Amino acid sequence: MSVARNLARIGKQSAIYGAGSIAATLLGIVLLPLYTRELTPAQFGDAELALRIVLAVAIVARLGLVNSFFRFFFDSDDDDARRRVFRTVFWALQATTLLWVLITALASPWLGDQVFTTPGAGPDLVLAIAFGVYVTVNYELTIALFRVQERPLAFSIRTIIDLILTAGFTYVFIVVLDMGPFGLLLGTYLGSLIVWLGVLVEQRSWVGFGIDRPLLKEMLKFGVPLMPAGAAMWAVTLINRPIVLAVGNPAMLGVLGAGFRIGTGVLLLVNAFQLAWPAFAYSIKSDEEAKKTYAAVLGAYLAFMGWAALALALVAPWFLRLLTTEPYWGATAAITPIAIAGPLYGGYFIAAIGVGRKKKNQFNWIVVAVAALVEVGALLLLVPRFGVAGAGWSLVIAYGTMFGLMIWREHRVFPVPYPWGRIVRIPVVLAVAFVATLVIPDSGVGPLGLRLLVAALIPLGYVAVGFLTRNELAEARRLVGAIRRRPEVKPGPGVDTPLEAAAGDLNDLEVEG
């Protein structure tokens, strides 16, 4: 398959996954007024901290086996072998997550008051974290079946159902029952539990009993080295919270949380891409084709995500004032760097896939650990002076370090011919847009229109600096036209539900060449 068709394929899948990511981000934005009106900044800070602790503990609880599932699934084309891979991971994760729930439940009376500041809520929040880890890890694995089956619409439909349930439960628990930050966590994970059980029923042919112990040993050999990398990634993502809390106060942590809710809006696109990327990247059998495709993907990714990040940064102040109350408006200073950090975060995963392809990921943790140490230094230097803005720019520094080091690591084990001569032109255009966020006022209708104009001109800037050629623009238009043409319907790898059949699972379609 040509690089152009590979780009069209990953673009189409990312677009479909994007529906779920957009819905998730919109839900987070829509619910932000609810959170900021029903919870104090300190309570919201506790809830944000608890949600991120779930992500951190899930790294250990999953033992790197979800990553192993993606890598080993494509080692064979035999359905029985692939089912054996899934079942081995499924039952191993059931054991680790249930053990985590038991240990955490026993420790909750003591641990809660040591971590959280909301009076009396600590033990309940720890129990909610235990529940959240169990649901998060097992939901992630089971719904990954749609990703390896290349059924992004099926995945996105379940994601949207999960979000609808989450919104309903969260409203009831926070507004009707006045359960505070505990209600936010309970609502978040109860919806996912219901969807997970439904997916288990639907995909029941994959859920047999038994663990292939030799296979599990090989998968752990691949996955366990990713645990330190995951822990370091958690440190990069979350270390700003305790440092901000140490040099500031719980209210500042809540303001930073509001900034992340809006600033990470660009992550809806990054996450959509990441959902499609592992299965797509590992499914390319030829190393030479993979290298050419990975090189093309990185350039296109950085240009598009950079555009999205600066566009969000340009209009973010209006979103913040629309969706929050005045105590949260100080988050404006953090939104721009948080948005810029998103593309660097995704760039790391593009480079890491080459290392994973060669199963040489045992040193990934060093790359991320170095980035975490760099961030700690940046936080200690910047937060006391610049507050939440310092926390945002520290994240940019950390993700930039992580991205650069992983590119270097990938080059040593799986050299990809990235077009650096063209890629370095992207930040030239984005720097001009960034200056606009500093010089154009951040209130009023006129300044908003001017900022929107700057955002709209960014693609033309890419053409002006030579990142995009006329031939490439013509090819892009041709590919878009090909994707929009009515394709030939071919049987997909999965069995559609009536809802998916009615919608028409776009992933079960293949564009005619």
Residue pairs with C-beta under 8 A, 6 or more apart in sequence:
1 9
1 284
1 289
3 289
3 292
3 293
3 296
4 475
4 479
5 511
5 513
6 280
6 284
6 289
6 293
6 296
6 297
7 293
7 296
7 297
7 300
7 479
8 479
8 482
8 483
8 511
9 280
10 273
10 276
10 277
10 280
10 297
11 479
11 483
12 483
12 506
12 507
12 511
13 150
13 152
13 276
13 280
13 507
14 269
14 272
14 273
14 275
14 276
14 277
15 272
16 152
16 153
16 156
16 506
16 507
17 152
17 155
17 156
17 271
17 272
17 273
17 275
17 276
18 268
18 269
18 272
19 153
19 156
19 160
20 155
20 156
20 157
20 158
20 159
20 160
20 163
20 272
20 275
21 159
21 267
21 268
21 269
21 271
21 272
21 275
22 268
22 272
23 156
23 159
23 160
23 163
24 159
24 163
24 268
24 271
25 264
25 265
25 267
25 268
27 163
27 166
27 167
28 261
29 261
29 262
29 265
29 319
29 323
30 167
31 167
31 170
32 258
32 261
32 262
32 323
32 324
33 323
33 324
34 170
34 171
34 174
34 175
35 44
35 47
35 174
35 184
36 44
36 258
36 323
36 324
36 325
36 327
36 328
37 325
38 174
38 175
39 47
39 174
39 180
39 181
39 184
40 251
40 254
41 250
41 251
41 253
41 254
41 255
41 327
41 328
42 117
42 118
42 250
42 251
42 253
42 254
43 118
43 121
43 180
43 181
43 254
44 181
44 254
44 257
44 258
45 117
45 245
45 250
45 251
45 253
45 254
45 256
45 257
46 116
46 117
46 118
46 121
46 125
46 181
46 250
47 125
47 181
47 184
47 185
48 241
48 253
48 254
48 257
48 260
49 115
49 116
49 241
49 253
50 116
50 125
50 128
50 129
50 132
50 181
50 185
51 132
51 185
51 188
52 234
52 237
52 238
52 241
53 115
53 129
54 129
54 132
54 133
54 136
54 185
54 189
55 136
55 234
55 237
55 238
56 231
56 234
56 238
57 100
57 129
57 133
58 133
58 136
58 137
58 140
59 227
59 230
59 231
59 233
59 234
60 227
60 230
60 231
61 93
61 96
61 97
61 100
61 133
61 137
62 93
62 96
62 137
62 140
62 141
62 223
63 92
63 93
63 96
63 220
63 223
63 224
63 227
64 220
64 222
64 223
64 224
64 225
64 226
64 227
64 230
65 89
65 92
65 93
65 141
65 219
65 220
65 223
66 89
66 93
66 137
66 140
66 141
66 144
66 223
67 222
67 223
67 226
67 278
67 356
68 89
68 219
68 220
68 222
68 223
69 85
69 86
69 89
69 141
69 144
69 148
69 219
70 144
70 147
70 148
70 278
70 279
70 282
71 222
71 282
71 356
71 359
72 85
72 215
72 218
72 219
72 222
73 82
73 85
73 86
73 148
73 279
73 282
74 148
74 279
74 282
74 283
75 81
76 82
82 148
83 205
83 206
83 208
84 212
84 215
85 215
85 219
86 141
86 145
86 206
86 207
87 206
87 207
87 208
87 209
87 210
87 211
87 212
88 210
88 211
88 212
88 215
88 216
88 219
89 141
89 219
90 138
90 141
90 142
90 206
90 207
91 209
91 210
91 211
92 211
92 216
93 137
93 138
93 141
94 138
96 137
97 133
97 134
97 137
97 138
98 134
100 130
100 133
100 134
101 130
101 131
101 133
101 134
104 111
104 126
104 127
104 129
104 130
104 133
105 127
105 130
107 126
108 123
108 124
108 126
108 127
108 130
109 123
111 122
111 123
111 126
112 121
112 122
112 123
112 124
112 125
112 126
113 122
113 123
114 122
115 122
115 125
115 126
116 122
116 125
116 181
117 250
118 125
118 180
118 181
121 180
121 181
121 182
124 182
125 181
125 182
125 185
128 182
128 185
128 186
128 189
129 185
131 185
131 186
131 189
132 185
132 188
132 189
135 189
135 192
135 193
135 196
136 189
136 192
138 196
139 192
139 193
139 195
139 196
139 199
142 196
142 199
142 200
142 203
143 155
143 158
143 159
143 195
143 196
143 199
145 199
145 203
145 206
146 152
146 154
146 155
146 158
146 494
147 155
147 275
147 276
147 278
147 279
148 279
149 492
149 493
149 494
150 279
150 492
150 493
150 507
151 492
151 493
151 494
151 500
151 505
151 507
151 508
152 275
152 276
152 506
152 507
153 500
153 503
153 504
153 505
153 506
153 507
154 494
154 496
154 497
154 500
154 505
154 507
155 275
157 499
157 500
157 503
158 195
158 198
158 199
161 195
162 191
162 192
162 194
162 195
163 191
164 191
165 190
165 191
165 194
165 195
166 187
166 188
166 190
166 191
166 192
168 187
168 191
169 186
169 187
169 188
169 190
169 191
170 183
170 184
170 187
170 188
171 187
172 187
173 179
173 182
173 183
173 184
173 186
173 187
174 180
174 183
174 184
174 187
177 183
179 186
200 207
202 497
222 359
222 361
225 361
225 362
225 363
225 364
225 365
226 361
226 364
226 365
227 365
228 365
228 368
228 369
229 361
229 364
229 365
229 367
229 368
229 369
231 365
232 365
232 368
232 369
232 371
232 372
233 368
235 368
235 369
235 372
235 375
236 368
236 371
236 372
236 375
236 395
236 398
236 399
236 402
237 395
239 372
239 375
239 376
239 379
240 256
240 375
240 379
240 383
240 391
240 394
240 395
241 253
241 256
243 376
243 379
243 380
243 383
243 391
244 252
244 253
244 256
244 379
244 383
244 388
244 391
245 252
245 253
247 383
247 384
248 383
248 387
251 327
252 387
252 388
254 328
255 327
255 328
255 330
255 331
255 334
255 388
256 331
256 334
256 388
256 391
258 320
258 324
258 328
258 331
259 320
259 331
259 332
259 333
259 334
259 335
259 338
259 388
259 392
260 334
260 338
262 312
262 316
262 319
262 320
262 323
262 331
262 335
263 312
263 313
263 316
263 334
263 335
263 336
263 337
263 338
263 339
263 392
264 338
264 339
264 342
265 312
265 316
265 339
266 305
266 308
266 309
266 312
266 339
266 342
266 343
267 342
267 345
269 304
269 305
269 308
269 342
270 305
270 342
270 343
270 345
270 346
273 301
273 305
273 346
274 346
274 349
277 349
277 350
277 353
278 353
278 356
281 290
281 293
281 294
281 353
281 357
282 353
282 356
282 357
284 290
284 293
287 357
287 414
290 354
290 357
291 354
291 414
291 415
291 416
291 417
292 417
294 350
294 353
294 354
294 416
295 416
295 417
295 418
295 419
297 350
298 347
298 350
298 351
298 416
298 418
298 423
299 418
299 419
299 422
299 423
299 467
301 343
301 346
301 347
301 350
302 343
302 347
302 423
302 426
303 426
303 462
303 467
303 468
305 342
305 343
305 346
306 343
306 426
306 427
306 429
306 430
306 458
307 430
307 455
307 458
307 459
308 342
308 343
309 339
309 340
309 342
309 343
309 430
310 339
310 340
310 430
310 433
310 434
310 437
310 455
310 458
311 455
311 458
312 335
312 339
313 335
313 336
313 339
313 340
313 433
313 434
313 437
314 433
314 436
314 437
314 440
314 451
314 452
314 454
314 455
315 448
315 451
315 452
315 455
316 332
316 335
316 336
316 339
317 332
317 335
317 442
317 443
318 442
318 443
318 448
320 328
320 329
320 331
320 332
320 335
321 329
321 443
324 331
330 387
330 388
331 388
332 442
333 386
333 387
333 388
333 389
333 392
334 388
334 389
334 391
334 392
335 392
336 392
336 434
336 437
337 389
337 392
337 393
337 395
337 396
338 392
338 395
340 396
340 434
341 392
341 395
341 396
341 398
341 399
344 396
344 399
344 400
344 402
344 403
345 399
345 402
345 403
347 403
348 399
348 402
348 403
348 406
351 403
351 406
351 407
351 409
351 410
351 416
352 361
352 364
352 406
352 410
354 410
354 413
354 414
354 416
355 361
355 364
355 406
355 409
355 410
355 413
355 414
357 414
358 413
358 414
360 413
360 414
363 409
364 406
364 409
367 402
367 405
367 406
367 409
368 402
370 401
370 402
370 405
371 398
371 399
371 401
371 402
371 405
372 398
374 397
374 398
374 401
375 394
375 395
375 397
375 398
375 401
378 390
378 393
378 394
378 397
378 398
379 390
379 391
379 394
381 390
382 389
382 390
382 391
382 393
382 394
383 390
383 391
383 394
384 390
386 393
407 418
410 416
422 466
422 467
423 467
425 462
425 465
425 466
425 467
426 462
426 467
428 465
429 458
429 461
429 462
429 464
429 465
429 467
430 458
432 461
433 454
433 455
433 458
433 461
436 450
436 451
436 454
437 451
440 447
440 450
440 451
440 454
441 447
459 468
462 468
463 473
482 511
482 512
483 511
485 511
485 512
487 509
487 510
487 511
487 512
488 509
488 510
488 512
489 508
489 509
490 508
490 509
490 510
491 508
492 505
492 507
492 508
493 508
494 505
494 508
496 505
496 508
